[in-house]
Amino acid sequence: MARYGFTPTQLSARAAYLLRGNDLGTMTSAAPKLYPHMWSWDAAFVTVGLAPLSVERAVTEMDTLLSAQWSNGMIPHIVFANGRDGYFPGPARWECRQLARCAPQDRDTSGITQPPVHAIAVARILDHARRHGRTTRGVANEFIDRRWGDLVRWHRWLATARDPHGRGRVTIYHGWESGMDNSPRWDSAYANVVPGADLPPYIRADLDHVGGDVSMRPSNLEYDRYIWLVEQMKRANYDDETLSGTMDFAVEDVFVSAILAVACEVLASIGEDHAKPLSDVRELRGWAERFRSGVVAATNERNGAARDFDVRAKSWINTETIACFAPLLCGGLPRERERALLRLFEGPHFCGHPDLRFAVPPSTSPISPDFRAREYWRGPVWPVMTWLFSWAFAHRGWPEKSARLRTEGLRQVTDGNFAEYYEPFTGEPLGSMQQSWTAASVLDWLD
């Protein structure tokens, strides 16, 4: 591995140094320039990387995020750091404190959410705490006691407010809630979002951090749609019931749904280990089964590939993106269809494409007409997604498949840039450098 860049020891040291450099005290910025605040699912992955360095600091990271939880149970996708400017849309654009009845009044947040990977991070905290003495184990156990109710409320909000009809799929009202902002998955749904003439003016901040290559970022038209959806949410006062009937964008996200199914199972197991109320554990198991079934119901009968559902257009969304593999995260497919989906994942449409620099999953299939090698979620490889699938494969009892992704993922990042994402054919680091969740993935892999 060293011939590609830094040795494992050097890489681990650089990753730890990066997380220390991005540490704002009680939260870690997602990236120092482009993303100077705390992002929800970034924070969960960062916690995974912090846990082998310091269980106590990992607990602080999750505590900070959960302290910004809304009273309805939602964990917002951004917790804004005090005194940090340069990101748009910022608190003044979201106006959550002023408009949202459920928003916290002692800190600024955004008004949308992100994928619920947090139970995985909590499990990693507990895994590492078991290796330490009584004091560190006590910190982790006390965290579970203190935050158990908050974590269950988070899952309950997703299972109720975002699945009002009980179909087992989480509805998102903005592509940002998926974490895959401009994925081809959302093209058809966004095409039906027409910004109003009264869209307030704005100035993008993201284009200042891509070295002049604006092709890596979403277009201005895409951004108009993004900000128009924020305006629609504000006009609904971020009310869950109002959003479901008024938002131009409403899609049942199969990838978020698969993550929720896994997260409910993981949190239920934690609850059993820590003698939490049986009613909570049963509820979590029930949600896991419902969302696992919802994911399976959204799959292609032939190869098991998952599809999102456009609620407004009442139609399935068929794209060749990494979200196709949602069932590999949560399970539930019949054996033959699961084998077919694994062949698709490992074959020339994705990880086995002959031109890939490393055998890791690109965000969009290189053979898809939607593929763009350098454009955000339309083609590049995201190390954190490689980590997620590697973790999931290990969790599901596929150690060889997990190890293969880990090995290839580490080969990709031995340049030491810890980039947000990478060009899939050349391995060029793209997007924001010094990305916290990339460093965190490396630290967990090398632990």
C-alpha positions in Angstrom: 0.0 0.0 0.0 2.9 2.4 0.7 3.7 2.8 -3.0 0.5 4.7 -3.4 1.4 7.3 -0.8 1.7 7.3 3.0 2.1 4.2 5.1 -0.8 3.1 7.4 1.0 4.6 10.4 1.6 7.9 8.7 -1.9 8.0 7.3 -3.5 7.3 10.7 -1.4 10.1 12.3 -2.4 12.5 9.6 -6.0 11.6 10.0 -5.9 12.2 13.7 -4.1 15.5 13.2 -6.8 16.6 10.7 -9.6 15.9 13.2 -7.8 17.8 15.9 -7.4 20.7 13.5 -11.1 20.7 12.6 -12.1 20.5 16.3 -14.0 23.5 17.4 -14.1 22.5 21.0 -17.4 20.6 21.4 -18.1 19.9 17.7 -16.0 19.1 14.6 -16.4 21.1 11.4 -17.2 19.0 8.4 -14.4 20.7 6.5 -12.6 23.9 7.5 -13.4 26.0 4.5 -16.4 24.7 2.6 -18.3 23.2 5.5 -17.3 25.2 8.7 -20.2 23.9 10.8 -21.5 20.5 12.1 -23.4 18.4 9.7 -25.6 15.6 11.1 -24.5 12.5 9.3 -20.9 13.9 9.1 -20.9 14.2 12.9 -21.9 10.5 13.2 -19.1 9.4 10.9 -16.7 11.8 12.7 -17.7 10.1 16.0 -16.8 6.8 14.5 -13.3 8.2 13.8 -13.0 9.9 17.2 -13.9 6.8 19.2 -10.5 5.0 18.7 -8.7 8.3 19.6 -10.9 9.2 22.6 -14.2 7.7 23.7 -14.8 10.8 25.8 -14.4 13.2 22.8 -16.6 11.0 20.7 -19.3 11.2 23.3 -19.0 15.0 23.3 -19.5 15.1 19.6 -22.7 13.1 19.8 -23.9 15.1 22.8 -23.4 18.4 20.9 -25.5 17.1 18.0 -28.2 15.7 20.2 -28.4 19.0 22.2 -29.6 20.6 19.0 -32.4 18.1 18.5 -35.8 19.6 17.8 -38.6 19.0 20.3 -40.5 16.9 17.7 -37.5 14.5 17.6 -35.8 15.7 14.4 -32.0 16.0 14.3 -31.3 18.9 12.0 -28.9 18.5 9.2 -26.7 21.5 10.3 -25.8 22.8 13.8 -24.2 26.2 13.2 -21.0 27.0 15.0 -21.0 30.4 16.7 -18.8 33.0 14.9 -18.3 31.0 11.8 -19.3 32.7 8.6 -18.9 31.9 4.9 -21.5 29.2 4.4 -24.8 29.7 2.6 -27.6 29.2 3.5 -26.8 30.2 7.0 -29.0 30.8 10.1 -30.4 34.1 8.7 -31.7 32.3 5.7 -33.3 29.3 7.5 -34.8 31.5 10.3 -35.7 28.3 12.3 -35.7 30.0 15.7 -38.2 32.6 14.5 -40.5 30.3 12.4 -40.3 26.7 13.7 -42.3 25.9 16.9 -40.1 22.8 17.5 -36.7 24.4 16.9 -34.3 24.9 19.8 -34.1 28.5 21.0 -30.5 28.4 22.3 -28.7 27.5 19.1 -29.1 27.9 15.4 -29.8 25.0 13.1 -31.1 24.2 9.6 -34.7 23.1 9.1 -34.2 19.8 7.4 -32.6 16.5 8.4 -30.1 13.9 7.1 -29.7 10.1 7.0 -29.9 8.4 10.5 -26.5 6.8 10.8 -26.1 7.8 14.4 -26.9 4.5 16.1 -23.9 3.0 14.2 -21.7 5.7 15.7 -23.1 5.0 19.2 -22.3 1.3 18.7 -18.7 2.2 17.8 -18.4 4.3 20.9 -19.5 1.3 23.0 -17.2 -1.0 21.1 -14.2 1.1 21.9 -15.3 1.8 25.5 -15.2 -2.0 26.2 -11.4 -1.9 25.5 -10.8 0.6 28.2 -11.0 0.8 32.0 -14.0 1.4 34.3 -13.9 5.2 33.9 -14.2 5.2 30.1 -16.8 2.5 30.2 -18.7 4.6 32.7 -18.6 7.6 30.4 -20.1 5.6 27.5 -22.7 3.9 29.7 -23.8 7.2 31.2 -24.1 8.6 27.7 -26.5 5.8 26.8 -28.5 6.4 29.9 -28.7 10.2 29.3 -29.4 10.1 25.6 -31.4 6.9 25.1 -34.7 8.7 25.0 -33.4 11.3 22.5 -32.2 8.5 20.2 -35.5 6.7 20.3 -37.4 10.0 19.7 -35.2 10.5 16.6 -36.1 7.2 15.1 -39.8 7.6 16.1 -40.0 11.0 14.3 -38.6 9.4 11.1 -41.0 6.5 11.4 -44.0 8.7 11.9 -43.6 12.2 10.5 -41.7 10.9 7.5 -43.7 7.8 6.9 -47.2 8.9 7.6 -48.8 6.2 5.5 -46.8 3.4 6.9 -45.2 2.2 3.6 -41.8 1.6 5.2 -40.0 4.4 3.2 -38.8 7.7 4.6 -40.1 10.7 2.6 -37.7 13.6 2.1 -38.7 17.1 1.1 -35.4 18.2 -0.2 -32.6 16.4 -2.0 -30.2 17.7 0.8 -32.0 15.4 3.2 -30.7 12.4 1.4 -27.1 13.5 1.8 -26.7 13.0 -2.0 -27.5 16.6 -2.9 -27.5 16.6 -6.7 -27.7 12.8 -7.5 -29.4 11.8 -10.7 -31.9 10.2 -8.4 -33.6 13.6 -8.0 -33.5 15.0 -11.5 -37.0 14.2 -12.4 -38.4 15.3 -9.1 -36.4 18.6 -9.2 -37.7 19.2 -12.8 -41.1 19.8 -11.2 -39.8 22.4 -8.8 -40.3 25.8 -10.3 -38.8 28.6 -8.2 -41.3 31.5 -7.7 -40.7 35.0 -9.0 -40.5 36.1 -5.4 -37.4 33.9 -4.6 -35.3 36.2 -2.5 -31.8 36.9 -4.0 -28.8 35.1 -2.6 -25.1 34.7 -3.2 -23.6 31.2 -3.3 -20.5 30.5 -1.1 -19.7 27.0 -2.3 -18.1 28.0 -5.6 -15.2 29.8 -3.7 -13.7 26.5 -2.6 -13.4 24.3 -5.8 -10.3 25.8 -7.3 -12.2 27.5 -10.1 -13.7 24.3 -11.4 -17.4 25.1 -11.0 -18.4 21.9 -12.9 -17.8 20.0 -9.7 -20.7 21.7 -8.0 -24.4 21.9 -8.7 -25.6 24.4 -11.3 -27.2 27.8 -10.5 -30.6 26.4 -11.7 -30.2 23.5 -9.3 -29.4 25.9 -6.5 -32.4 28.1 -7.3 -34.5 25.0 -6.8 -32.7 24.1 -3.5 -33.3 27.5 -2.1 -36.9 27.7 -3.3 -37.6 24.5 -1.3 -36.1 26.2 1.7 -38.5 29.1 1.2 -41.4 26.7 0.9 -40.5 25.1 4.2 -40.2 28.5 5.9 -43.7 29.5 4.6 -45.0 26.3 6.2 -43.2 27.2 9.4 -41.4 23.8 9.1 -44.5 22.1 10.3 -44.5 18.3 9.6 -48.1 18.0 8.6 -48.1 21.1 6.4 -44.9 20.1 4.6 -46.4 16.8 3.5 -49.1 18.6 1.6 -47.4 21.7 0.3 -43.8 20.8 -0.8 -43.1 20.6 -4.5 -40.5 17.9 -3.8 -41.5 14.8 -2.0 -39.7 11.5 -2.6 -39.6 8.2 -0.7 -35.9 7.8 -0.3 -35.0 4.1 -0.4 -31.4 4.6 0.8 -32.3 6.6 3.9 -35.0 4.0 4.6 -32.4 1.2 4.5 -30.2 3.1 6.9 -33.1 3.6 9.2 -33.9 -0.1 9.2 -30.2 -0.9 10.1 -30.1 1.9 12.7 -33.3 0.7 14.4 -31.8 -2.8 14.7 -28.5 -1.5 16.0 -30.2 0.7 18.6 -32.5 -2.1 19.6 -29.5 -4.3 20.3 -27.9 -1.5 22.4 -31.2 -1.2 24.3 -31.2 -4.9 25.1 -27.6 -4.8 26.3 -28.2 -1.8 28.5 -31.6 -3.0 29.9 -33.6 -0.2 28.3 -37.4 -0.4 28.3 -38.7 -3.4 26.4 -41.4 -1.3 24.9 -38.7 0.8 23.2 -36.8 -2.2 22.0 -40.0 -3.8 20.6 -40.8 -0.5 18.8 -37.4 -0.3 17.3 -37.5 -3.9 16.1 -40.9 -3.2 14.6 -39.6 -0.1 12.7 -36.6 -2.1 11.5 -38.9 -4.7 10.0 -41.3 -2.1 8.5 -38.5 -0.2 6.7 -36.7 -3.3 5.6 -39.9 -4.5 4.0 -40.5 -1.1 2.5 -37.0 -1.2 0.9 -37.6 -4.7 -0.5 -41.0 -3.7 -1.9 -39.2 -0.9 -3.9 -36.8 -3.3 -5.6 -36.5 -4.6 -9.2 -37.9 -8.1 -9.4 -35.0 -9.2 -11.6 -31.8 -8.0 -9.9 -32.9 -6.5 -6.6 -31.9 -3.0 -7.4 -33.8 -0.5 -5.3 -35.8 2.5 -6.5 -37.0 5.7 -5.0 -40.7 6.7 -5.3 -41.7 10.2 -6.4 -44.7 11.0 -4.3 -45.8 14.0 -6.3 -45.5 12.3 -9.7 -46.7 8.9 -8.3 -44.0 7.1 -10.1 -40.9 5.0 -9.5 -37.5 6.6 -10.1 -35.1 4.3 -12.0 -31.5 5.5 -11.9 -28.1 3.7 -11.8 -26.7 5.1 -8.6 -25.2 3.8 -5.4 -28.7 4.0 -3.9 -29.6 0.9 -5.9 -27.7 -1.1 -3.3 -29.8 0.0 -0.3 -31.0 -3.6 0.3 -27.4 -4.7 0.8 -27.3 -2.4 3.8 -30.5 -3.6 5.5 -31.1 -7.1 4.1 -34.4 -8.7 3.4 -34.1 -9.7 -0.2 -34.7 -13.3 -1.3 -31.4 -15.1 -1.6 -31.2 -15.2 -5.4 -32.1 -11.5 -5.9 -29.5 -10.6 -3.2 -26.9 -12.6 -5.1 -27.9 -10.8 -8.3 -27.6 -7.4 -6.6 -24.1 -8.3 -5.2 -23.1 -9.2 -8.7 -24.3 -5.8 -9.9 -22.3 -4.1 -7.1 -19.1 -6.0 -7.8 -19.5 -6.2 -11.6 -18.6 -3.8 -14.4 -21.5 -1.4 -13.8 -20.0 -0.4 -10.5 -16.9 -1.6 -8.5 -15.7 -3.9 -11.2 -15.7 -1.3 -14.0 -12.4 -1.9 -15.8 -11.5 1.8 -16.0 -11.8 2.5 -12.2 -8.6 3.4 -10.4 -9.8 1.6 -7.3 -12.5 -1.1 -6.9 -14.9 1.0 -4.8 -18.4 2.1 -5.7 -18.8 5.3 -7.7 -21.8 7.4 -6.8 -23.3 6.9 -10.2 -22.6 4.0 -12.6 -19.9 4.8 -15.2 -22.1 3.2 -17.8 -25.1 5.5 -17.0 -25.9 8.4 -19.3 -26.1 10.5 -16.1 -22.5 9.8 -15.1 -20.2 12.8 -14.6 -16.8 11.8 -13.4 -16.1 15.1 -11.5 -19.5 16.3 -10.5 -20.3 15.8 -6.9 -22.8 12.9 -6.5 -23.1 12.3 -10.2 -20.0 10.0 -10.5 -17.2 10.6 -8.1 -16.3 8.1 -5.4 -17.0 9.1 -1.8 -14.7 7.3 0.8 -17.4 7.6 3.4 -19.8 5.6 1.2 -17.1 2.9 0.8 -16.8 2.8 4.6 -20.5 2.5 5.1 -20.8 -0.5 2.7 -17.7 -2.1 4.2 -19.2 -1.7 7.7 -22.6 -3.0 6.5 -21.0 -6.1 4.9 -19.2 -6.9 8.1 -22.4 -6.4 10.1 -24.2 -8.8 7.8 -21.5 -11.5 8.1 -19.6 -11.0 4.8 -16.1 -10.4 6.1 -14.3 -11.0 2.9 -16.4 -8.5 1.0 -16.0 -6.0 3.8 -12.2 -6.4 3.8 -12.0 -6.0 0.1 -13.7 -2.6 0.2 -11.6 -1.6 3.2 -8.4 -2.5 1.3 -9.4 -0.6 -1.8 -10.7 2.3 0.2 -7.4 2.7 2.0 -5.5 2.5 -1.3 -7.6 5.4 -2.6 -6.9 7.7 0.3 -3.2 7.1 0.9 -2.5 10.4 -0.9 -3.2 11.9 2.5 -5.5 14.7 1.2 -8.6 13.2 2.8 -10.7 14.7 0.0 -14.5 14.9 0.1 -14.6 12.7 -3.0 -12.3 11.3 -5.8 -12.4 11.1 -9.6 -13.2 7.4 -10.2 -10.8 6.8 -13.1 -7.7 8.9 -12.2 -8.1 8.9 -8.4 -7.7 12.7 -8.4 -8.9 14.2 -5.0 -11.8 16.5 -5.6 -14.2 18.8 -3.7 -13.2 20.0 -0.3 -9.9 18.8 1.1 -9.3 18.0 4.8 -12.8 16.5 5.0 -13.4 15.2 8.5 -15.5 12.2 7.7 -12.9 11.0 5.2 -10.3 11.1 7.9 -12.7 9.4 10.3 -13.3 6.5 7.9 -9.5 6.0 7.7 -9.1 6.0 11.4 -11.7 3.3 11.8 -10.3 1.2 9.0 -6.8 1.4 10.5 -7.8 0.9 14.1 
